């Protein structure tokens, strides 16, 4: 038996699980893990707090937030932007001062060169030179920057440049501009199951406002802008889109008034959400 055949035979001794374990421990290859139900946000939970919303609001992109949490986020972002703007203005003032210092230094150098040329011309004409001196306060030397450690003379010591911050408040999920007035209040319809437990402890919390179907991560849902009611997409396709009227209040609907909710997924149903976490590691060349 050849050496190559021995290696192949020995490789078959290890199970798939053992080979994956060796790959994880060595740090080479890709490591993938399937996410369970506990790793996925529930459809009725806030995208920031990951808890059921007390005062739910939704963006036009379909991301659900607790009103208190999203307001705190907006306030924090405004303070952060104001802080970055102050740093940017402070940097501009410092740069302007450095430019002025460099300009003064350049003027002093030009003046010194002019004085030296005039002195050389006087020597050529037979004029008597004055007594020499080693003082650094004469002949314009007091206007120069003699110290090598001055930041203006050491470009490599400059701090990282601060860019002007984006003053737009953006949605933490979609990254699109976010305005408080565009948030739409959401009215969930509670499930009448006779369960007196706290809302967060219930497996079935809400139902469709029209059909009373149970709402969950595996059920596509939409919010009607005119009333804030939550309905299933099946209800939208089979009932609402026929007349484009909100069944809960009779108001006329437009296509943009039907906001599809972004949701998580269960541990076994994809529901359009990627359930596998993958980390790519280094790969050895064959």
LUMLO-938595 format. One line per field, with one value per residue (C-alpha): x, y, z. Coordinates in Angstrom, 1 decimal, always signed. Layout:
REM LUMLO-938595
px	c(X_...) .
py	c(Y_...) .
pz	c(Z_...) .
***
This chain:
REM LUMLO-938595
px	c(+0.0_+1.4_+1.8_-0.9_-3.4_-2.5_-3.2_-6.6_-7.5_-6.5_-8.5_-11.7_-11.3_-12.5_-16.1_-17.5_-18.0_-14.4_-13.1_-15.2_-14.0_-10.4_-11.0_-12.5_-9.7_-7.0_-8.7_-8.7_-11.7_-15.2_-17.3_-21.1_-23.7_-27.4_-29.3_-32.0_-35.4_-33.9_-31.4_-34.1_-36.1_-39.8_-41.9_-43.6_-40.4_-38.5_-35.5_-33.5_-34.6_-35.6_-38.6_-42.3_-43.2_-45.3_-46.0_-45.1_-44.3_-43.1_-41.0_-42.0_-39.4_-41.2_-39.0_-40.7_-39.6_-40.8_-41.6_-39.6_-36.5_-36.5_-36.9_-33.9_-31.9_-32.7_-31.8_-28.5_-27.7_-28.4_-26.0_-23.4_-23.6_-23.4_-20.3_-18.6_-19.5_-17.7_-14.6_-14.7_-15.0_-12.2_-10.0_-10.8_-9.8_-6.5_-5.7_-6.3_-4.0_-1.3_-1.6_-1.2_+1.9_+3.4_+2.6_+4.4_+7.4_+7.6_+7.4_+10.2_+12.4_+11.8_+12.7_+15.8_+16.9_+16.3_+18.3_+21.2_+21.2_+21.3_+24.2_+26.1_+25.5_+26.8_+30.0_+30.6_+30.2_+32.9_+30.5_+31.7_+29.9_+28.6_+29.7_+28.6_+26.3_+25.0_+21.8_+18.6_+16.6_+18.2_+17.9_+14.4_+15.2_+12.7_+9.9_+11.0_+10.0_+13.3_+11.9_+11.8_+9.1_+6.5_+3.5_+3.4_+7.0_+6.4_+3.7_+4.1_+2.9_-0.5_-3.6_-6.0_-8.2_-11.8_-14.3_-17.4_-20.1_-23.4_-26.0_-28.9_-30.5_-30.7_-32.7_-30.4_-31.7_-32.1_-29.7_-32.2_-33.1_-35.4_-37.8_-40.0_-43.1_-42.8_-43.2_-46.6_-48.3_-49.1_-52.2_-51.8_-55.0_-54.6_-55.4_-58.4_-57.2_-58.2_-54.5_-53.9_-50.1_-47.9_-47.8_-44.1_-44.7_-47.4_-46.6_-49.6_-49.9_-51.6_-53.9_-54.8_-57.2_-59.5_-59.3_-58.2_-55.4_-52.5_-49.5_-46.0_-42.6_-43.5_-46.6_-45.9_-47.7_-48.4_-49.4_-52.2_-51.1_-54.6_-55.4_-52.2_-53.8_-51.7_-53.0_-51.6_-50.3_-52.8_-55.6_-54.0_-53.9_-57.3_-59.4_-57.9_-56.4_-59.7_-61.3_-58.2_-60.2_-59.1_-61.6_-61.2_-62.3_-63.4_-60.8_-59.3_-55.9_-53.0_-50.2_-47.8_-50.2_-49.6_-46.3_-44.8_-43.3_-39.7_-39.7_-37.4_-37.9_-38.4_-35.7_-37.2_-39.0_-36.8_-39.5_-37.0_-34.4_-30.9_-30.7_-27.0_-24.2_-20.9_-17.4_-14.7_-11.2_-7.9_-7.5_-4.3_-3.3_-3.3) .
py	c(+0.0_+3.4_+6.3_+8.3_+5.3_+5.1_+8.8_+8.5_+5.4_+7.1_+10.2_+8.1_+7.0_+10.4_+11.4_+14.6_+16.0_+15.3_+16.9_+20.0_+20.2_+20.0_+22.8_+25.0_+24.4_+25.0_+28.2_+27.2_+26.9_+28.3_+27.7_+27.8_+27.6_+27.2_+29.8_+28.6_+30.2_+32.0_+33.8_+35.4_+38.5_+38.1_+40.0_+42.2_+43.1_+46.4_+46.3_+48.2_+46.7_+43.2_+43.2_+43.5_+47.1_+49.1_+51.8_+50.3_+52.5_+51.4_+53.1_+53.3_+50.5_+48.2_+48.2_+48.1_+50.2_+51.0_+54.7_+55.5_+53.5_+55.2_+58.7_+58.0_+56.8_+60.0_+62.2_+60.3_+60.7_+64.4_+64.9_+62.7_+64.8_+68.0_+66.7_+65.7_+69.1_+70.9_+68.7_+69.5_+73.3_+73.1_+71.3_+74.0_+76.7_+74.9_+74.4_+78.1_+79.1_+76.7_+78.2_+81.7_+80.6_+79.1_+82.2_+84.4_+82.1_+82.3_+86.1_+86.1_+83.9_+86.3_+89.3_+87.6_+86.8_+90.4_+91.7_+89.3_+90.4_+94.0_+93.3_+91.5_+94.5_+96.9_+94.8_+94.9_+98.7_+99.0_+99.7_+98.7_+95.7_+96.0_+93.8_+90.1_+88.6_+85.1_+86.4_+84.8_+88.0_+90.2_+90.3_+89.1_+85.8_+86.6_+86.1_+82.6_+79.3_+77.9_+74.9_+71.7_+70.3_+72.9_+70.9_+73.2_+72.2_+68.4_+67.2_+63.6_+64.5_+65.8_+64.1_+62.2_+64.5_+64.7_+64.6_+66.7_+64.4_+63.6_+65.6_+63.3_+61.0_+57.6_+54.4_+52.0_+49.1_+50.4_+53.3_+55.6_+59.1_+58.9_+61.5_+61.3_+62.6_+59.7_+57.0_+55.3_+54.1_+50.4_+48.9_+45.1_+43.1_+41.0_+37.3_+36.4_+33.1_+33.5_+33.4_+35.8_+35.5_+38.6_+39.5_+38.6_+35.1_+34.2_+32.2_+33.6_+37.4_+38.9_+38.1_+39.6_+42.6_+41.2_+37.4_+36.7_+34.5_+34.0_+36.2_+34.9_+35.1_+32.6_+34.6_+37.6_+40.7_+44.2_+47.4_+49.6_+53.2_+54.6_+52.8_+51.2_+47.8_+44.7_+42.1_+39.1_+39.4_+36.7_+39.0_+41.9_+39.9_+38.2_+40.9_+44.3_+44.7_+44.0_+47.3_+49.0_+50.0_+49.6_+47.1_+48.5_+52.1_+52.2_+54.6_+54.5_+52.9_+53.5_+51.1_+53.0_+52.7_+49.0_+48.6_+45.1_+44.3_+43.1_+40.1_+37.4_+33.7_+30.5_+27.9_+25.6_+28.0_+30.3_+33.0_+34.7_+35.3_+33.8_+31.4_+30.3_+32.3_+31.8_+32.9_+32.5_+31.6_+31.4_+28.6_+26.7_+26.3_+22.8) .
pz	c(+0.0_-0.9_+1.5_-0.2_+0.2_+3.8_+4.4_+2.7_+4.7_+8.0_+7.1_+6.8_+10.5_+11.7_+11.8_+10.3_+13.8_+14.7_+11.6_+12.2_+15.8_+14.6_+12.1_+14.8_+17.2_+14.6_+13.5_+9.8_+7.5_+7.9_+11.0_+10.8_+13.6_+13.1_+15.2_+17.5_+18.4_+21.4_+19.1_+16.9_+17.8_+18.1_+15.5_+18.2_+20.0_+19.8_+17.5_+20.2_+23.5_+22.1_+24.5_+23.8_+23.1_+25.5_+23.0_+19.6_+16.6_+13.2_+10.5_+6.9_+6.3_+8.6_+11.7_+15.0_+18.0_+21.5_+21.4_+24.5_+23.3_+19.8_+21.4_+23.7_+20.7_+18.7_+21.7_+22.1_+18.4_+18.5_+21.5_+19.8_+16.6_+18.5_+20.3_+17.0_+15.5_+18.4_+17.9_+14.1_+14.8_+17.3_+14.8_+12.1_+14.6_+15.4_+11.7_+11.0_+13.9_+12.5_+9.1_+10.5_+12.4_+9.3_+7.4_+10.0_+9.9_+6.1_+6.3_+8.9_+6.7_+3.7_+5.9_+7.1_+3.6_+2.6_+5.5_+4.7_+1.1_+2.2_+4.6_+1.8_-0.5_+2.2_+2.6_-1.1_-1.0_+1.8_+4.7_+8.1_+9.6_+13.1_+16.0_+15.6_+18.2_+19.1_+20.5_+19.1_+19.6_+16.9_+13.1_+13.2_+15.0_+17.7_+15.0_+14.1_+15.6_+16.9_+18.7_+16.8_+19.0_+18.0_+16.4_+13.4_+12.6_+13.1_+10.6_+11.8_+15.3_+14.1_+15.5_+13.3_+11.2_+12.3_+9.4_+9.5_+11.0_+9.2_+10.9_+9.8_+12.3_+10.8_+11.6_+13.5_+11.4_+7.8_+8.0_+6.2_+7.6_+10.6_+11.6_+14.7_+12.8_+10.4_+13.1_+12.9_+16.1_+16.0_+17.6_+18.2_+18.8_+21.9_+21.8_+23.9_+25.3_+29.0_+30.0_+32.9_+32.7_+31.9_+28.2_+27.9_+29.3_+26.7_+23.6_+21.8_+22.4_+19.3_+16.5_+13.2_+13.6_+10.8_+10.7_+14.3_+13.0_+15.4_+14.7_+15.0_+13.4_+10.8_+9.7_+7.4_+8.8_+7.8_+9.5_+8.1_+8.3_+8.5_+11.8_+13.0_+12.9_+12.4_+9.9_+8.1_+4.6_+3.6_+4.7_+2.8_-0.5_-0.2_+1.5_+1.8_-1.7_-3.4_-2.3_-0.8_+2.3_+5.9_+7.4_+10.9_+10.2_+6.5_+5.4_+1.9_+1.6_-0.8_-1.6_+0.6_+3.5_+3.8_+5.6_+5.7_+9.1_+9.3_+11.5_+12.9_+12.4_+14.3_+14.8_+12.1_+9.6_+7.6_+7.0_+4.7_+7.4_+7.3_+10.3_+9.9_+11.4_+9.5_+10.3_+7.6_+8.9_+7.1_+4.6_+3.8_+0.2_-1.1) .
***
